[in-house]
Amino acid sequence: MPLIKIPRQKIPGEVTIISADRLIDERTTEPYYQVLINIKDYTLLADNKNKLKAGMPVDVFIKTGDRSLLNYLFKPVLDRLHTSLTEE
């Protein structure tokens, strides 16, 4: 099977909707989340020969924030400690 060269372009956007649960692709049985992304700058698409169309698959990198390894390890413990020391 020959490889197809696909031009890549970074297009900044903002995630506005994420599906509440993961979905399963019937063809590949791979799990995925359905996401709606609003493109911030449509002028980036003006000269694009390969037009972006609704429903087409894309690779998306979603920036979620910076967390250290220690934060991942200790956050559950610190959260539990914080709630155990409070009164209702």
URFEN-V727516 format. One record per residue. N is the residue number from 1. PSI is psi in degrees with one decimal (NA if undefined). OMEGA is omega as a letter, one per 20 degrees, with the letter a starting at -180 (* if undefined). D_FIRST is the distance of its C-alpha to the first C-alpha in Angstrom with 2 decimals. Layout:
N & PSI & OMEGA & D_FIRST
N & PSI & OMEGA & D_FIRST
This chain:
1 & 121.9 & a & 0.00
2 & 147.4 & r & 3.82
3 & 143.6 & r & 6.57
4 & 126.6 & r & 9.30
5 & 122.5 & r & 12.78
6 & 120.7 & r & 15.18
7 & 138.5 & a & 18.84
8 & 143.4 & r & 20.91
9 & 133.2 & r & 24.57
10 & 126.1 & r & 27.20
11 & 106.8 & a & 29.20
12 & 141.9 & r & 32.21
13 & -177.7 & a & 33.17
14 & 128.7 & r & 35.25
15 & 124.3 & a & 34.37
16 & -28.2 & r & 36.84
17 & 136.1 & r & 35.78
18 & 136.5 & r & 33.93
19 & 144.7 & a & 33.62
20 & -27.7 & a & 36.34
21 & 159.9 & r & 34.08
22 & 150.8 & r & 30.43
23 & 163.2 & r & 28.36
24 & 126.8 & r & 25.64
25 & 122.4 & a & 22.39
26 & -32.0 & a & 22.59
27 & -45.5 & a & 18.88
28 & -10.1 & a & 17.97
29 & 20.3 & r & 21.63
30 & 138.6 & r & 21.45
31 & 149.7 & r & 24.80
32 & 164.6 & r & 25.35
33 & 137.5 & r & 28.35
34 & 129.6 & a & 28.79
35 & 139.6 & r & 30.20
36 & 123.7 & a & 31.91
37 & 127.6 & r & 31.92
38 & 125.9 & r & 34.29
39 & 132.5 & a & 33.26
40 & -34.6 & a & 36.20
41 & 98.4 & a & 35.76
42 & -13.3 & r & 34.33
43 & -22.5 & r & 35.07
44 & -22.6 & a & 31.92
45 & -6.3 & a & 29.95
46 & -42.1 & a & 32.11
47 & 8.3 & a & 30.17
48 & 121.8 & r & 26.67
49 & -35.5 & r & 24.56
50 & 99.9 & a & 22.16
51 & 139.2 & r & 24.77
52 & 127.9 & a & 25.08
53 & 149.4 & r & 25.57
54 & 135.3 & r & 27.18
55 & -8.1 & a & 25.01
56 & 144.6 & r & 21.76
57 & 143.7 & r & 20.19
58 & 160.0 & r & 21.02
59 & 124.8 & a & 21.34
60 & 133.6 & r & 25.08
61 & 114.6 & a & 27.22
62 & 119.3 & r & 30.62
63 & 121.6 & a & 33.52
64 & -10.5 & a & 35.91
65 & 168.3 & a & 38.53
66 & 129.4 & r & 39.48
67 & 139.2 & r & 40.54
68 & 167.7 & r & 41.42
69 & -41.4 & r & 40.83
70 & -36.5 & r & 44.55
71 & -44.3 & r & 44.35
72 & -41.5 & a & 41.66
73 & -41.9 & a & 43.80
74 & -11.8 & a & 47.23
75 & -46.4 & r & 46.77
76 & -38.8 & r & 47.16
77 & -45.9 & a & 50.27
78 & -37.6 & r & 51.76
79 & -43.8 & r & 51.16
80 & -42.3 & r & 52.93
81 & -42.4 & r & 55.72
82 & -43.8 & a & 56.22
83 & -27.9 & a & 56.56
84 & -21.4 & a & 58.84
85 & 10.0 & r & 61.30
86 & 150.0 & r & 61.80
87 & 152.3 & r & 64.36
88 & NA & * & 64.00
